[in-house]
């Protein structure tokens, strides 16, 4: 029998098997919800729920193997589960998140004198920036301090830039055209992503007008009348821990208003109202009058990827937004792209994208630098008959501009 759960009023999952409370998992989840974290503060309900989901994967696997959780061994059961997850296409980052939750649970069991067979691999003393080839060793430590590397973790590819997932100006226009052919609503959704940096979960929260979360939200005609360049959207981000704000440009809402809200959405709204009488329609509606769901957006991007011959996901547009912001920052200030300016750029991106990791901002800067390097290398490569000239920088600049900006005849 597999573990299920019901939610306590404070959000803590209450695990049970066929109605019978499961110990010690129930006690452990209560401990997570009630205890104080090392860095201070209590865990959010979403964090506890995610821990339960990770542990459910393990406990359900135990049920499939007919083994009790306290009889699990690392060599036989954990390794088999990790292998099965990899074969099913689960990424190393996700497997490591599951693994950390499993290990934390068994560490808690040991601390509470709950006897279990399992012995996890030892943790070795390493520097936090220790790397091996293109993989980085996961280290449980604060920045700049010697920490412990968990040898049970999968190797994760160290991402230095987003060059492979950022769309050039022309590539975005191609994607836009294909999404529009599938259904214009997906083109408008993509447009709002690439002009805000929002994930799918954020862009589907864009309101048509004022609502409970955004009581001051203005439609485009009102923004135009006030002469303001943007307004801030309050939304619930990935992880659903706390509300965030991001800037939504009036110019972006102008296109949304003129082409979609006062255009094709009118007929879609009639279909929605006939299907769901009395229900308030969301902003995003499909051509048959149904609410646009997450999987609809993913399906549209998969279909567009097949046409383009290149895999493009909605998240590519978030990286594209951030990289273009960085490019235009350097251009506006007359600066050559350099990591030394990371802290200056980071503050703006941190607020808009809702992330706090400076390394992510550095990746966007490296993406801009890498675009310039790609333009330089063919000109500087020896033994191919290339003549080095002082006028070369202009050619490089033109190549970089073509990537980020519209061509004059576009």
Phi, psi and omega in degrees: 000138181271154179282135173239181179206156168237156185267131171288163182298337177269005177097351181290127176294137175253104186282141178209158174239111180055040177089352180264123181303136182261117172255146002269006184302321179299316179297321182294318180294323176295319177301315180299319183288325188265333186281160178269137179288162181301319182274006178097155178084165179262155177289144176287153177307322181298323179297317179294319178298317179297321176299318178298317180299318179296317181288330177298323177302315180293312183293324176293324176295321176300319179296320179296326182267002180056047179229138178287154183299328182278358177252004180291140173241154181292313187296323184266307191268314180293316179299320179295320180292317178297320178297317180296321178296317179296319180294336178270008174086011178288133184285152181306322180299319180289318179300320179294324177296318177298313183301317180298321178293320179297313183295320180298322179296313181289329173297320178295319178301315180297318180294336181254021174058035173262109188292129177221151181285330195296140171230115182279160177301150179291161175258133183257151182279119179217166172282146184298332181268011181299127182230157177229107182060234178266001181254146180248136180282127180288128185235132177268090184198167172276159182300136175083001181243153175291135182225195182248126175266125180276114184288352177274353180280148176285150175289133179249138178291129179280118182270117181264332178206178181245027185305323185281348184239009176261132182268134173292170179303315181293321179296321178295319180297322176296314179299316180303316181296318182290317178299322179296324179292326177291310176184121183308334182300327180286331175293318180292322176297314178299321179297318179291330176293315186282348177255357178233335185081009180288147170284175177306312183301331179278317185290332177286349177270358177300127182272158174284321177212198181297144176216185185300320182279329181234069184296339181261013184293130182250144173280167186305313181303325179289320177296318180297317181296326180279341179072030180261143185279343182198169169221164184256130177268129173264123185216163178264115187277181174304135183096335174053038183270321181203155181287144177236167176236145173217155181279131174240120187286142176300322181297323178291319179291335177299312180295318180300319182290311187286326185263330186247302186297315179266005180247249187297335183294334182301312179292324179293324179296321178298318179295318179299315182296326178286329179283318186233070182301133178087349181269140179285127183282139175285173179296314188266119180230141178283174183294338178262016173080022178253157177298135175287122179261166179306314185293333177296317180294316178298318179298320180296319179291325176295317179296319178295322179298320179297320180293319182283339184074024180210134180287122176230127179250164177304328182292338175302326183288329175295314178294323178297314178306307185296319181293321179293324176299316180296314179303312182290333176298310181295319181295317182296330182263003180064034184251151172275132181309127185206139180295343180297339181265010185304317182296323180294315182286328187301322184299317179293315181291324181302316181289314185289318184269345178074030176237154184245002186274115179298329181299326178296317177298320178298326178297322179293321178295317179298328178296318177294315178298318180296325178297320178291321180297322179297328179283328182284317191305316179299333181278336186257351184296128182283163173065026175235017176080009181285131177263121181283126182230156180291340182279357183303319181308326179295322178294319179296314180301318181298321180294318179294318179298321179299326181292316189263341188233159179290143176285155184305326183266010181284000000 
